[in-house]
């Protein structure tokens, strides 16, 4: 068994623009991942500290005034 990556495009009706040539007399398993242009930019991610400094940071002073409150993403 081997894997081969194919990038397929569809038209406005959802039909394949170009049908790929496949090996004859074989069984194929396909998993389709829909690539969204806006999903990459709007995906929320959680920032985590580097493992070397995780749990070793000591807060000395007021950290809330270091950035505007809109950047903290706090519930209102």
N, C-alpha and C positions, 0 to 999 in steps of 0.2 A: 504494500500500500504506500502511496506517496501523495503528497499534497501539491496542488497547483492552484495558484491564485489567479482568478479572472476578475476583471473589472467590467461590469456590464452596464449599459445605459439603456434607459427606456424612453419612449416617446410620450406625447401628451395622453395617450390612451393606456399607458402602462405596458405596452408591448416592446419587446426587445428590438433595439435598432439594428443590431448585428448579432446573428446567432453564431456562437462559437463552434468550431469544429471539435468534436469529441471523439475519443477512441472507440473503435467499433467493438461490439459484443462485450461490453463491460458494464458493471453496475457502478453508479455514481451516487454519492451522497452530497447534497448541497445545503449549505447554511448561508442564508442571505442576510447581510448587515446593511441596512439603509444608511447611506452617508448623508448627513445633513450639514449644510454649510453653516447655519446659525447655531447648531448644537455645540460646536467646538468653542465658540466665543462666549456663549451664555452659560456654559456648564459651571456650576458652583463647585469649588473645591475647598477642602479644609487644609489650612496651613499647619504644619507640624514642625517643631524644632529638630535640628540635626541631633542624632542619637548621642553625639559626644557632649552636647550641652543640655540635653533634656533633664530637667529636675535639678540642675546645678545653678540656675540663674537666681540671683537675689535682687528683688525690686527695692530700690532705694529712692523714694520720693514719689511724686505725683505723676503717674503715667497717663492719666485721663486727659491732661492738658497737652500731651505730646502730639496729638492728632485731632482734627476736627471731629465732633460727635457724629457726623454723618459717615465717617470712615469706620466707626466701631460696630456698625450694624446691630445696635441695641434695640430691644423692643421699646415702644413708646408708651 
